[in-house]
């Protein structure tokens, strides 16, 4: 697969990559970007989990793209740097997962 920066980001799409550079056990398992219809973007990080009946599911966070201080980015110039680490004792209430439209 080519470099992540070479992948075209189309409106209303999500691109997810495995996190091969996990620094510790709380680092996200996957990271990527969400591109909205207006061209704006959010970074996404996901953690793989196992439910009570051994079924896999994912939890995640959306955040504004990482920007170095004093540097502006265009919506199409998205990087996956600055992904957040998983909060301790994460719950659905902490992430407002109940507000998701699906």
Secondary structure, DSSP 8 states (H G I E B T S, - for coil): ---GGGS---TTEEEEEE-TT--STTS-SEEEEEE-TTS-EEEEEEEEEE-TTS-EEEEEEEE-----TT----TT----TT-----TT--HHHHTGGG---
